[in-house]
Amino acid sequence: MEEIKLRGVAKAYGRAPAVRDLDLTVSPGEFLTILGPSGCGKTTTLRIVAGLEDPDRGQVQLGSRLVFCRDQGILVPPEHRQLGLIFQSYALWPHMTVTKNITLALKEKRLPADEISRRLDDALERVQLGSMRERYPSELSGGQQQRVAVARLIALKPSILLMDEPLSNLDAVLRTEMRGELRRLHQDLRATTIYVTHDQVEALTLSDTIVVMNDGIVEQRATPYDIYHRPETLFVAEFIGDPRINRLDGRLTGDGRVEFGDFALGLGRDPSSKSGIIAGAVRPETISFSQSEKPGAIRVTIDSIQPTGSQTILHTSGPAGRYTVLQSGFVRAKPGDPAWIAFDPEAFNFFDPSTGRRLDA
């Protein structure tokens, strides 16, 4: 297991900054996911660690080795960084069979033939491609080619894994299976892992730690639980979660309550906002829902219903705006029906609308 350290790393393409003075440490054996929208700098960061991009400034250290420092003239090429890489592009040799694509790096390491054969069989079994070992990439679907790239990494068993959306071309069922396989691979190898994705489900299910990036900076680094339940910025709160979090803009009354348009919510606490204007964020699954009137509940109108089988997403409108509610099971209702919702004050996170930063309560 090796530690990964980035210190003061910055990279721009022309006048457009991709990564801004990034400090990042990945502990030995940690599975860290960089999550964010397209263009946030996550793939650039991964490519800098891999040596496929040279930063404009900063340092990159892998274990005890300093592999990049412009000031000291240090630049270790990718092939000497001893990494395992999977990117969105499969990087398969078109003239080689599945077997040769997987075993090429093993042969270059001069491993014994029986060890290469054992690793090949194990890798193919894990990705369910045992019957396709003699096929060429052109004879495989996009998802199958991606699984060959994963198998190549499994067989190589590196101490550092770098993965850039490796499951993006798989169907939903296989993606779920491969998430579990990648997690088991990480645990088996005890490898230090950086995983890049825009898929929050992948990030929440796979990671020890999540780093949320936006516009080249780190918005928050935390455990999946804290990223979801205690976001540090409005960006993180609104980016994480499906369906999306509800945002309610309000004003503190000074007596432990906050007014959201036509209704007020008792908090039992007073978030520290100098202006008194706050943004409240509450997850859809924390909102109580009823199709009959309840004491203290707010009357709303159902705008649309999206049953998913095990859950139902309801979009409603009422005092101070629209609210998305997530309910277990199949809710029998139709647009235009009345309903009643109630908020749990403890489920709210509060933010300063001007800075987007979390407010202490």
Secondary structure, DSSP 4 states (H G I P E B T S, - for coil): ---EEEEEEEEEETTEEEEEEEEEEE-TT-EEEEE--TTSSHHHHHHHHHTSS--SEEEEEETTEEEEETTTTEE--GGGS--EEE-SS----TTS-HHHHHHHHHHHTT--HHHHHHHHHHHHHHTT-GGGTT--GGGS-HHHHHHHHHHHHHHH--SEEEEESTTTTS-HHHHHHHHHHHHHHHHHHT-EEEEEES-HHHHHHH-SEEEEEETTEEEEEE-HHHHHHS-SBHHHHHHS-SSPPEEEEEEE-SSSEEEETTEEEE-SS----SSSEEEEEE-GGGSEEESS--TTPEEEEEEEEEE-SSEEEEEEEETTEEEEEEEES-----TT-EEEEE--GGG-EEE-TTT-BBPP-
